[in-house]
């Protein structure tokens, strides 16, 4: 018997892998603030209201509102709706048009939303068009659909996935992801930029001793009425005490 058999060893067949299709990343879906369903007042579509609105609960605007709003829960401006005035609320969600000043713990602007004016908040998620001043204590996120034209955009942490044109100040971290862009002066303590991100402008290192003093300087009339951002977290309690004191004065009179 021979050491080798007459059969040829079969070569292994190559494994052919079909090319995988790479899915493009979809823009982040904005739904941080849920549409209110309890204790809700509604201004329906085709209604045109001129009034100052104050009270407890939430307000959904589907029509046109010209006047100030002060509520303790959520203001939701629907797509196609328009509000003009000064707003104080726990949460503000804008899918329509707003012109004025917003004071809120959290503000969210969806892809269809537009704001012209001032934002003063604790957290801001911006996925629509903003023309104005943005000051948020903890964070600002400009999503892929966000287009920001600003005289000042300031927070501890700022993440840019969309586009910003104007002055940007991040006291802790500025992050520009792939596809994100900033055009303007930048002041930041730390910066993180992904490949594909774009920054055009001067960059300075944030110095608390210098730049916190600058907050007290009024550089534009649109910034003058901003409340101190340090008071945002105490805003609800502050408003409650003001409401109680005014109620006492009314009852005594």
C-alpha positions in Angstrom: 0.0 0.0 0.0 1.4 3.3 -1.0 1.9 6.2 1.3 -0.1 8.5 -1.0 -3.5 7.8 -2.6 -4.2 8.7 -6.2 -7.0 11.2 -5.3 -6.2 14.9 -5.6 -6.9 17.2 -2.6 -9.8 19.5 -3.3 -9.0 23.2 -3.1 -11.3 25.1 -0.7 -13.9 27.2 -2.5 -13.5 30.9 -2.0 -16.2 32.6 0.0 -17.8 35.5 -1.8 -19.3 38.2 0.3 -21.8 40.5 -1.2 -21.0 44.2 -0.6 -23.0 45.6 2.3 -24.9 48.7 1.7 -24.0 51.4 4.2 -27.0 53.2 5.5 -26.6 57.0 5.9 -27.2 58.3 9.4 -30.6 59.8 9.7 -31.0 63.1 11.5 -31.8 62.8 15.2 -35.5 62.6 15.8 -36.6 65.4 18.1 -39.2 64.5 20.7 -37.6 65.6 23.9 -40.6 67.5 25.1 -43.8 65.4 24.8 -47.0 67.0 23.6 -49.0 67.8 26.8 -52.2 65.8 27.4 -53.2 66.7 30.9 -54.6 70.0 32.2 -54.2 71.5 28.7 -55.8 74.7 27.2 -55.9 75.0 23.4 -56.0 77.8 21.0 -57.2 76.1 17.9 -56.2 76.6 14.3 -57.8 79.6 12.6 -58.2 81.4 15.9 -56.5 84.8 16.3 -56.1 85.8 19.9 -54.6 89.0 21.4 -54.3 88.5 25.2 -52.0 87.9 28.1 -52.3 84.3 29.4 -51.4 83.2 32.9 -52.3 80.0 34.7 -51.5 76.5 35.8 -51.1 73.6 33.3 -50.1 73.6 29.6 -51.1 75.5 26.5 -51.2 74.3 22.9 -51.3 77.0 20.3 -52.6 75.9 16.8 -53.6 79.4 15.7 -52.2 82.9 16.2 -51.4 84.3 19.7 -50.2 87.9 20.2 -49.4 88.3 23.9 -47.3 87.2 26.8 -47.6 83.7 28.3 -46.8 82.7 31.9 -47.6 79.1 32.8 -46.1 76.4 35.1 -45.9 73.6 32.5 -45.5 73.3 28.8 -46.2 75.6 25.9 -46.4 73.8 22.5 -46.6 75.9 19.4 -47.8 73.6 16.6 -46.6 73.7 13.0 -48.3 76.5 11.2 -49.1 78.4 14.4 -47.6 81.7 15.4 -46.9 83.3 18.8 -45.5 86.8 19.5 -44.6 88.0 23.0 -42.7 87.0 26.2 -43.0 83.5 27.4 -42.3 82.0 30.9 -42.8 78.3 31.1 -41.3 75.1 32.4 -41.0 73.6 28.9 -41.4 75.2 25.5 -41.7 73.3 22.2 -41.8 75.2 19.0 -42.9 73.6 15.7 -44.4 76.8 14.3 -43.2 80.4 14.4 -42.2 82.4 17.5 -41.0 86.0 17.9 -40.0 87.4 21.3 -38.3 86.1 24.4 -38.5 82.7 25.9 -37.6 81.9 29.6 -37.8 78.1 30.1 -36.1 75.2 31.8 -36.1 73.3 28.5 -36.7 74.5 25.0 -37.0 72.4 21.9 -37.3 73.7 18.4 -38.2 71.0 15.8 -37.3 71.0 12.1 -40.3 73.1 11.1 -39.9 75.6 14.0 -38.6 79.1 13.7 -37.6 81.5 16.4 -36.6 85.2 16.2 -35.6 86.7 19.5 -34.0 85.5 22.7 -33.7 82.1 24.4 -32.8 81.9 28.1 -33.0 78.3 29.4 -31.3 75.5 31.2 -31.3 73.1 28.2 -31.8 73.9 24.6 -32.3 71.4 21.7 -32.4 73.4 18.4 -33.5 71.6 15.2 -35.1 74.5 13.3 -34.1 78.1 12.4 -33.1 80.5 15.1 -32.2 84.2 14.6 -31.2 85.8 17.9 -29.5 85.3 21.2 -29.2 81.9 23.0 -28.1 81.6 26.6 -28.6 78.2 28.2 -27.0 77.1 31.5 -26.2 73.4 31.0 -26.3 72.6 27.3 -27.2 73.6 23.8 -27.5 71.0 21.0 -27.9 72.1 17.4 -29.1 69.0 15.6 -28.5 68.1 11.9 -31.5 70.2 10.8 -30.7 73.2 13.0 -29.7 76.5 11.4 -28.6 79.1 13.8 -27.9 82.8 13.0 -26.8 84.3 16.4 -25.2 87.3 18.0 -24.4 85.1 20.9 -24.8 81.3 21.6 -23.6 80.5 25.1 -23.7 77.5 27.5 -21.4 75.1 29.4 -21.6 72.5 26.7 -22.5 73.1 23.1 -22.8 70.3 20.5 -23.1 71.3 16.8 -24.4 68.8 14.3 -26.1 71.5 12.2 -24.8 75.0 11.3 -24.1 78.1 13.4 -23.2 81.6 12.2 -22.2 83.9 15.0 -20.4 84.1 18.3 -20.2 80.9 20.3 -19.1 80.6 23.9 -18.7 77.2 25.7 -17.4 77.5 29.2 -16.7 73.7 29.4 -16.8 71.9 26.0 -17.6 72.7 22.4 -18.2 69.7 20.1 -18.5 69.9 16.4 -19.5 66.6 14.8 -19.1 65.4 11.2 -21.3 67.7 9.0 -21.5 70.4 11.7 -20.2 73.9 11.0 -19.5 77.1 12.8 -18.6 80.4 11.2 -17.7 83.1 13.7 -15.7 83.9 16.9 -15.4 81.1 19.3 -14.6 81.1 23.0 -14.2 77.7 24.7 -12.4 75.9 27.4 -12.3 72.6 25.5 -13.0 71.7 21.9 -13.7 68.4 20.1 -14.0 68.2 16.3 -14.8 65.1 14.3 -13.5 64.6 10.7 -16.0 66.4 8.4 -16.7 69.2 11.0 -16.0 72.7 10.0 -14.9 75.8 12.0 -14.1 79.1 10.4 -13.2 82.0 12.7 -11.0 83.0 15.6 -10.7 80.7 18.6 -10.0 81.9 22.1 -9.6 80.0 25.4 -12.4 80.5 27.8 -11.2 82.3 31.0 -13.9 82.5 33.7 -12.3 85.5 35.4 -12.5 87.4 32.2 -15.5 86.2 30.4 -17.9 85.9 33.3 -17.4 89.6 33.9 -18.3 90.2 30.3 -21.8 88.9 31.0 -22.5 92.1 32.9 -21.8 94.2 29.9 -24.7 94.9 27.6 -23.5 94.5 24.1 -26.9 94.7 22.4 -30.4 95.9 23.3 -31.8 92.4 22.6 -29.6 91.0 25.4 -30.5 93.7 27.9 -33.7 92.0 29.2 -32.1 88.6 29.8 -32.5 87.4 33.3 -29.3 86.1 35.0 -28.8 82.6 33.8 -28.0 81.5 37.3 -31.6 82.2 38.3 -33.1 79.8 35.7 -32.9 76.7 38.0 -34.6 78.7 40.7 -37.1 80.2 38.3 -40.2 78.1 39.3 -39.8 78.8 43.0 -39.1 82.5 42.3 -42.3 82.8 40.3 -44.3 81.0 42.9 -43.1 83.4 45.6 -43.9 86.4 43.4 -47.4 85.0 42.7 -48.1 84.4 46.4 -46.9 87.9 47.3 -49.1 89.5 44.6 -52.1 87.5 45.8 -51.6 88.7 49.4 -51.4 92.3 48.1 -54.6 91.9 46.1 -56.5 90.4 49.1 -55.3 93.1 51.5 -56.4 95.8 49.1 
